[in-house]
Amino acid sequence: MINIGIEKHNGLVYEGDGNYGRGLWPAPVITPAKFVYPSEGNLKAHSSSDHFGYRFREDSFDPIARIRRGRFYHAAEQQPMQWTRCSHHPGFPLDAIDPQVHAKSKSLETFRGNPIWYTFIQGKREMPLVLLGIDDRFTAWTIISVESIVTGEDLVTLKARSSFGILPVMIKEKIPEAFQAKLDETLNTFMDEVHRSSPVSVIDRARDVATHALLSHYNLQKNDAVDLGKLIKRLKDDELTIAGDAANIIARLHARAKPAEQEKRNLYPIREQDADLAIQCVGTLLCEIGLAKWS
């Protein structure tokens, strides 16, 4: 199984068996990674203080389709480890003048090739998400496919979780002044959840946006405010059918996310695709009631 070794001081990456290493150039993009299941709730990325855990080695990236392909490695038992023979690294020309270059020992942070299929996917009830990055600086990715290649590694295809450009452009002048601050806050919280949280949390925040957007649309303040169910009925009475259906989907998904509702009605658990549907419904609702437009 292939290992990778990282010499942080010079930004060099080696590949080999953990004893002999050959230099990689250009250096591959290597990112701390963490596997989480959507049902676990709030998503927490790899901690910057943790030198162990998983690393993702990117082999290719399509910025248009937002698809990455690469391999995962898991930290060795101790960090760093001594690699006894590292060849001349093409990204560090000064190595070439060293007469002992073909037998040079290096202390490297070491990560071993790790097929993720058996650990995180085979026999599991839900597909994990992959969080790439550390602390509060991370992105969430969905596993599209896993292929076993001749080196024994899993080549994994990831697709970025829906986030950028998912909401239409808000038309500020259409929002009553009394609702602008609260609706902005709700939308910002919703976008944060889309980036960082579980599908259940995304749907919860989608319901908040739908409620505040409709209260704004009907200019219902304080004692006049009503819940989402009554707002949906008002949309139907006003023959705003698409807006009413979009809001109703959000409300139904919110109900389905409750464990008691799942048990009572034998419903399947909320999945990533359900959260994607709720996100699209939020955008549709905002446009249908005239508070936003697609760019």
N, C-alpha and C positions, 0 to 999 in steps of 0.2 A: 504494500500500500504506500502511496506517495505521501511524503510529509513536506511541509513548508517551514522554513526558518526565516525569521525577520530580525534584521539588525537595525533597530530603530535609529541609532545614532547617525548612521549614514543613509538611512532610507533604502537599504538593500534587502532584496528577497532572494532566498535560495530554495531550490527544490531538490529532493532526494530521499534517501532512506533513513535520514536522521543521523547517519554517520558520514556518508559522502554527500556533498551538496554542490549543485551546479547553479551558477547565477542566472537569474531571470531578468531580461531586459527587452523592452521597457518593463518596468516593475508593474505587476498586476495590481488592480485596485482591490484591496483587502479590507473588509469592513466587519466590525463586531456584529454578531447576529444572535438573535434569541428566538426560539420557537414558543409560541403561545397558542392556546385554543380559544376561539371566540367566546365560548361559554364561561371562561374564567373571569370575565368582567373587564375592569380597567386594564389596559395594556401597559406594561412596564418594560422598557428596553434594557439592554445590557448596561451594567454599571461601569462607569469609567474607572472605578477603583479595582475592578476585577480583571486580573491578568489571565484568567482561565476562560472557560466557556467556548462558544463556537465562533468561527470566522468564516466569512463568505468570500471566496475568490472569484471575482468577476471575469468571465471569459468574453462576453459580448454584451452590448447594450444598445437597444433601439430606442432613441429618445422620442420618436414619433409614436410608436406603438406602446412605449413605456414598458418594454419587456427586457429583462436581464436574464442571462444564462450563466451558470457558474457551478462551482463545487463548494461543499462545506467541509471544514476541518474542525477537529476538537482539540483543545489544549492538552499537551502532555502533562504528566503527573507533577512535574516541577518546572518552574520558569526562572531564568532561562536554562537551556541545555547546551552541552558542549558537543559541537559537531567536529569530529577529529580531522576531516579532510574536506576542505572547501576549495574549489578551483577558482581561478581568476574570474572576477566578476566583471562583465563587460561594461557595467555602469560606473566602475571605479578604476580608471586607467592606472592609478598609482600601484595597484596590485601587480601589474605586469613587470615591474622592476624587481619584484621580490623573488629571489632564486628558489625559495621554498614554496612558491605559490601553489603548487599542486599537492601540497601536504599541509596546508595552513589550517590551523584550528580556530574555530570561531564560537563565541558564546551567542546563541540565538534563541529568541522566543520561538518555541516549537509547537506546531499544530499538526496533528495526524489526520490523514484522510479518513473520512467518516461517512459511510453510507447512511443517509437519514431515513431511508424507506422503512427499515425494520424498527427503528426507535420511535418515529413520530407518525407514521402513516399506516403501515400494515396492521389490520385488525382494529383500527381506531374508528370511533363513531363519527368523528368530524375531522376535517382537514385543518391542520394548523396554519396560522399566519406566521410570516417571518418578519421580525422587526430588525431593520438594519440601521445601525448607529448606536449612540450611547446616550444615557440620561434623557434629557428633553430634546435631544437633536437626533431624531430618527424618523424613518418612514416605514409604512406597513405594506407588505407585499403578499399576494396570494400565490400559492403553488399551483402552476398549471400542469406540469408534467415532470416525471422523474425517469431518467434513462440510466441504466447501468452500462458503463463503458469498459473497455478492455483493461484499464488500469485498476479496475475494482471499485472505482469511485462512482458516485451518483452524479450525473449531469442534470441539474435542476433548472427548470424554466420558471421564472417569477414574473408576475404582472403586477404593476403598481395598483394598489387599491384606489378606487375612485376618489379623487380629491380635487385636483386643480381644474378650474373651469367648469365645475359641476353646477354652479348657481348662475342664474341670469344676473344682469346688471340692474341694481335697484334704481328706481326713479324717485329720487328724494322728494321732489315737489309733490308727488302723489301721496306721500305719507304724512298724516296729520302731525303737527309739531309735537303734540303731547305724547306721541307714540314713537318718535324717531329714536330716542336714546335707548329705550327698552328693546325695540325691535333690532337695532344695531347690536346690542349686547347679546341678544338671543341668537342672532345669526352668527356672530363671532364664536360663541360657545359651541354652536352646532358645527361650524367648520373645524374647530379644534377636535371635536369628537370624531369627525370623519377621518381626520389625520391619525388619531391616536387611540381610539377606544374600540370596544367590542361592538358587534352589530346591535345588541340590545340597547346599549347606550346611545348609539347613533339614532335608533328609532325613537327613543325617549326624547332626545333633543329635537328630532324632526317634528314630533307632536307639539313641543313648545313653540317652535317657529310657526307652525300652522295656526295655532291658537292666537298668538300675538299678531300675526299677519291679518287674520280675520277680524279680530277686535279692532285693529287699525282700519281695516276696510270699512267696517260698519260704524267706526267712531264710537265704540262702546267703552265707557270709562267707569271706574269705581263701581257703584252699585248696579250699573247697567251691564257690567261684564257677565258673560255666561260661558259655560264650558264648551268644549269642541263639538260635542254631539248636537247641541242646540244651534251652533253656528253652521254646522253642515246642513241641518234642516232648513235654515234660512237661505243658504245657497241654492238648495233644491227648489224652494219656493220662488226664488228669483230667477229660476231657470238657468242658473249657472252650472250646467250639468257636469262639464269636465272638471271644473274647480271642486264641485261637491264630491265627485267620484275620487279625485286625487286626495282630498282631505279625508274621505272615508277609508281609503286604503291605509293611510297613515294611522288612523284611529284603530282599525282592525289589527294591524301589525303590532301596535302598542299593546292591545289586549292579549294577543297571542303570545307575547313575550313573557307574560306573567305565569309563573310555575303552576299556580292553582288552575288557571285557565287551560294550560296544556294537559294537566292531569284530568280535569273534568271532561274535556272534549276530545281527549286522545289526539292532540295536535302535535305536529312535528316541531322540533325546536327551531328557533330563529337561526338563520344562516346568513352568510355574507351577502348572498344574492337578495335576501329580503331587505337588508340595509340599503343595498344599491337601489332597490325599487322605491324605498322611502325617500331617498335622496332625490331621485328623479321626480317624485310626486311633489316634493317641496318646490322645486323649480317650476314645475307646471302650474301649481297653485298660485305662486307669486305672479306669474305672467297672466293667468286667466283673470285674476282680480285687479289687474292693472297696476300692480306695485313694482313690476320689473319687466324687463324684456331681454330676450336672448341676444347676445352680441353677434 
